[in-house]
Structure formats: C-alpha cells, structure tokens
Amino acid sequence: HEYMERLVLEQSDQLVDLLASEGFRDSDTLGEDNEASLKALREERQRRSKHRRQQIEERLQKLQLQLENSRVKELEERRGTRARGQLIIRKILDSQLSLSREDRRKFEEDQAAQLVDQENRLTLNKLRQRKILRKEISNKQRELYRKLGEKRHQDTLMGLMSGAVGDLKTIDAKEWKDQ
C-alpha cells in the first residue's frame, strides 16, 4: 500500500511540475485537490478491503462448519458400514455350523483387517482429493488477488487522472477569464 501511495504521489508531483512548466499558475490548488482525491481513494479502498475481509471471514466460518459436518457424517458412515459388515459376517458364520470357534475367530479377524484396509484406502483417496482441491483453490485465489491488485492500481491512477483533468479544466477556465 505504501509503495502504491508513494508512486501515486510521485506521479502527482510530476504532473504538477509539468503543468507549472507549461504556464499553469495554480499548482497549489491542484496538489490540494489531488491530496483530497487520494484521501478519498484510500478511504474507499479501506472500506472495500474491510468489506471483503468480512465476506471472507463469513465464508471461512461456513466452510469450517461444513467441514465439521462432513467429518461427523463420514464417521457415522464408517460406523454404519462397520456394523453392517459385522452383521453380514455373523450371519454367514452362524449359517456355517461346520466351522470351529477358532476358524470363526480367524475369519472375523481377517474380515476386520480387510475392512480396516479398505477404510484406510478410502481415507487416503479422500485426502488426495482434498489436497488437489486445496491446490486448485489456492491457484484461483492467487489469480484473483493478482487481478485485484491490478484493478486497484488502475483505479488509483484513473482517480488521479480524472482529478487532474478536472483541475486542468478549472485552471483553464480561470486563465480564460483572466485574458
């Protein structure tokens, strides 16, 4: 921000010097008007920035709530899947009267291990997908901030230039009256 302000002030001073060298006499008024324009631009930029920050904070809160809800939902799904899997295994084992207790225990342990492996693979896939989404979102945010910075720079320069043009018209009108 300070760099932009310094750049605008330097350009403003150069414009005043150029106008003074061309014979325009009212350079103090021009500088004061530019200062007022700069102040108004700064205030508007701060207001917009505050508004954007509030919007971002609100969005972040919504996303955090959605994330927490999705975690709870995922945990409930895991529990339900596990319970259904265990129920199916028990039914199968109960229908197999010829299996010994030891064979049943081994079968249940094997099924439980396979279920855990499957849950781990699903979790890893979800984490990979989240990482990809975060990267895409980060790239989009960087691009938006870059465009926003360019727009701010253009708005600042346009504001200064429009203020300077208005000042030139005022100065021209005064000089025309003096002639």
C-alpha positions as CSV (number, residue, x, y, z in Angstrom):
1,H,0.0,0.0,0.0
2,E,2.7,2.4,0.9
3,Y,4.5,1.8,-2.4
4,M,1.4,2.5,-4.3
5,E,0.7,5.7,-2.4
6,R,4.3,6.8,-2.9
7,L,4.1,6.0,-6.6
8,V,0.8,8.0,-7.0
9,L,2.3,10.9,-5.0
10,E,5.4,11.0,-7.2
11,Q,3.3,10.9,-10.4
12,S,1.1,13.6,-9.0
13,D,4.1,15.8,-8.2
14,Q,5.5,15.2,-11.7
15,L,2.1,16.2,-13.2
16,V,2.1,19.4,-11.1
17,D,5.6,20.2,-12.2
18,L,4.7,19.6,-15.9
19,L,1.7,21.8,-15.6
20,A,3.7,24.5,-13.9
21,S,6.3,24.4,-16.6
22,E,3.6,24.8,-19.2
23,G,2.5,28.0,-17.6
24,F,-0.3,26.9,-15.3
25,R,-0.1,29.0,-12.2
26,D,-2.5,27.3,-9.7
27,S,-0.3,24.3,-8.8
28,D,-1.0,24.5,-5.1
29,T,-4.7,24.1,-5.6
30,L,-4.0,21.2,-8.0
31,G,-1.9,19.5,-5.3
32,E,-4.5,20.0,-2.7
33,D,-7.2,18.6,-4.9
34,N,-5.1,15.6,-5.7
35,E,-4.4,15.1,-2.0
36,A,-8.2,15.1,-1.4
37,S,-8.7,12.7,-4.2
38,L,-6.0,10.4,-2.8
39,K,-7.5,10.5,0.6
40,A,-11.0,9.7,-0.8
41,L,-9.5,6.8,-2.8
42,R,-7.6,5.5,0.2
43,E,-10.8,5.6,2.3
44,E,-12.8,3.9,-0.4
45,R,-10.1,1.2,-0.7
46,Q,-10.1,0.6,3.0
47,R,-13.9,0.4,3.1
48,R,-13.8,-2.2,0.3
49,S,-11.0,-4.1,1.9
50,K,-12.8,-4.3,5.2
51,H,-16.0,-5.4,3.4
52,R,-14.0,-8.1,1.5
53,R,-12.4,-9.3,4.8
54,Q,-15.8,-9.6,6.4
55,Q,-17.1,-11.7,3.5
56,I,-14.0,-13.9,3.5
57,E,-14.4,-14.5,7.3
58,E,-18.0,-15.3,6.9
59,R,-17.2,-17.7,4.1
60,L,-14.4,-19.3,6.2
61,Q,-16.8,-19.9,9.1
62,K,-19.3,-21.5,6.7
63,L,-16.6,-23.8,5.3
64,Q,-15.4,-24.7,8.7
65,L,-18.9,-25.7,9.7
66,Q,-19.3,-27.7,6.5
67,L,-16.0,-29.4,7.2
68,E,-17.0,-30.4,10.7
69,N,-20.4,-31.6,9.5
70,S,-18.7,-33.7,6.8
71,R,-16.3,-35.2,9.3
72,V,-19.2,-36.2,11.6
73,K,-21.1,-37.6,8.6
74,E,-18.0,-39.6,7.5
75,L,-17.5,-41.0,11.0
76,E,-21.2,-42.1,11.1
77,E,-20.9,-43.7,7.7
78,R,-17.8,-45.6,8.8
79,R,-19.6,-46.9,11.9
80,G,-22.6,-47.9,9.9
81,T,-20.5,-49.7,7.3
82,R,-18.6,-51.5,10.0
83,A,-21.8,-52.6,11.8
84,R,-23.4,-53.8,8.6
85,G,-20.2,-55.7,7.7
86,Q,-20.0,-57.4,11.1
87,L,-23.7,-58.3,10.9
88,I,-23.2,-59.9,7.5
89,I,-20.2,-61.8,8.7
90,R,-22.0,-63.1,11.8
91,K,-24.9,-64.3,9.6
92,I,-22.6,-66.1,7.3
93,L,-20.7,-67.7,10.2
94,D,-23.8,-68.7,12.0
95,S,-25.1,-70.4,8.9
96,Q,-21.8,-72.4,8.7
97,L,-22.2,-74.9,11.6
98,S,-19.2,-76.9,10.5
99,L,-16.8,-74.1,11.4
100,S,-14.9,-74.4,14.6
101,R,-14.7,-71.5,17.0
102,E,-11.1,-71.0,16.1
103,D,-11.9,-70.8,12.4
104,R,-14.7,-68.4,13.1
105,R,-12.4,-66.2,15.1
106,K,-9.7,-66.2,12.3
107,F,-12.4,-65.4,9.7
108,E,-13.7,-62.5,11.8
109,E,-10.2,-61.1,12.3
110,D,-9.4,-61.5,8.6
111,Q,-12.6,-59.7,7.7
112,A,-12.0,-56.9,10.2
113,A,-8.4,-56.4,8.8
114,Q,-9.8,-56.2,5.3
115,L,-12.4,-53.6,6.4
116,V,-9.7,-51.5,8.1
117,D,-7.5,-51.7,4.9
118,Q,-10.5,-50.6,2.8
119,E,-11.3,-47.7,5.1
120,N,-7.6,-46.6,5.1
121,R,-7.6,-46.7,1.2
122,L,-10.8,-44.6,1.1
123,T,-9.4,-42.1,3.6
124,L,-6.1,-41.8,1.6
125,N,-8.1,-41.2,-1.6
126,K,-10.2,-38.5,0.1
127,L,-7.1,-36.8,1.4
128,R,-5.6,-36.8,-2.1
129,Q,-8.7,-35.3,-3.5
130,R,-8.8,-32.6,-0.8
131,K,-5.1,-31.8,-1.5
132,I,-5.9,-31.4,-5.2
133,L,-8.9,-29.2,-4.4
134,R,-6.9,-27.0,-2.0
135,K,-4.2,-26.5,-4.6
136,E,-6.8,-25.5,-7.2
137,I,-8.4,-23.1,-4.8
138,S,-5.1,-21.7,-3.8
139,N,-4.2,-21.1,-7.5
140,K,-7.6,-19.4,-8.1
141,Q,-7.1,-17.2,-5.1
142,R,-3.7,-16.1,-6.2
143,E,-5.0,-15.2,-9.6
144,L,-7.9,-13.2,-8.1
145,Y,-5.6,-11.3,-5.8
146,R,-3.3,-10.5,-8.7
147,K,-6.2,-9.2,-10.7
148,L,-7.5,-7.3,-7.7
149,G,-4.1,-5.7,-7.3
150,E,-4.0,-4.7,-10.9
151,K,-7.5,-3.2,-10.7
152,R,-6.6,-1.2,-7.6
153,H,-3.6,0.2,-9.4
154,Q,-5.7,1.1,-12.4
155,D,-8.5,2.6,-10.2
156,T,-5.9,4.7,-8.3
157,L,-4.4,6.0,-11.5
158,M,-7.8,6.7,-13.1
159,G,-8.9,8.6,-10.0
160,L,-5.8,10.7,-10.0
161,M,-6.1,11.4,-13.7
162,S,-9.8,12.3,-13.5
163,G,-9.0,14.6,-10.6
164,A,-6.1,16.1,-12.6
165,V,-8.3,16.6,-15.7
166,G,-11.0,18.4,-13.5
167,D,-8.2,20.6,-12.1
168,L,-6.9,21.4,-15.6
169,K,-10.4,22.4,-16.7
170,T,-10.7,24.7,-13.6
171,I,-7.3,26.2,-14.3
172,D,-8.1,26.7,-18.0
173,A,-11.4,28.4,-17.1
174,K,-9.6,30.8,-14.6
175,E,-6.9,31.6,-17.2
176,W,-9.5,32.2,-19.9
177,K,-11.4,34.6,-17.6
178,D,-8.1,36.4,-16.9
179,Q,-7.4,37.0,-20.5
